[in-house]
Amino acid sequence: MMKLLLVMFSVISPFSVQPAATTAAHDLPWTVLEEKTPEVNLAVDRSEPVEAFRTLNDISLEDNMHQMLYHKGQPMDIKEDPYLGCPEFTFQDVKVGLCEDTGEIQYIHIDASQERFKLNQQWIDMDLRSIQEELGDPYVIAEDGEVYLRGDQALKVYLKSGTDQIEGIDLFDATLS
């Protein structure tokens, strides 16, 4: 009985299996594939909306006073923002609300008098259609304009009531409003 068990185990043991014969490479069928040209996406391809709001007219919400002055030079005017109680720095193409006690930029504002503005180093014409083409659909349409969200940052396009005429653009931290 013991011999029978040993014979059975040796037959079904994984060590007793003989390797299968391998097929020679020249016996296998060959398929010729056409070479595909890789798809190239150029930097000018604007099929996708802007993914993040990094800068508006070269100023970032993460900039501090020193960085703001480095990018814009000396302000033309400094006034206190009545809503925030922080100074608003007026430059030729942008206004920046920066609370000096915290060192944080609260908002970046562009007047409608500008013909275009620079978002993330890309120029956009100051008309609603161009903005919608670049940013996609607004997150919300308010009584006074359209709001676009990207992460914690919001870009609001202020519109004259009942029209598509732009009155200004603000970039701000959406978590603070």
Stockholm file with secondary structure:
# STOCKHOLM 1.0

chainA/1-177         MMKLLLVMFSVISPFSVQPAATTAAHDLPWTVLEEKTPEVNLAVDRSEPVEAFRTLNDISLEDNMHQMLYHKGQPMDIKEDPYLGCPEFTFQDVKVGLCEDTGEIQYIHIDASQERFKLNQQWIDMDLRSIQEELGDPYVIAEDGEVYLRGDQALKVYLKSGTDQIEGIDLFDATLS
#=GR chainA/1-177 SS CHHHHHHHHHHHSGGGCCCCCCCCGGGSCCCCCCCCCCCCCCTTCCCSCCCCCCCBTTBCTTCCHHHHHHHHCSCSEEEECTTTSSEEEECSSCEEEEETTTTEEEEEEEETTSSEEEETTEEEESSHHHHHHHHCSCSEEETTEEEEEETTEEEEEEECTTSCCEEEEEEEETTCC
#=GC SS_cons         CHHHHHHHHHHHSGGGCCCCCCCCGGGSCCCCCCCCCCCCCCTTCCCSCCCCCCCBTTBCTTCCHHHHHHHHCSCSEEEECTTTSSEEEECSSCEEEEETTTTEEEEEEEETTSSEEEETTEEEESSHHHHHHHHCSCSEEETTEEEEEETTEEEEEEECTTSCCEEEEEEEETTCC
//
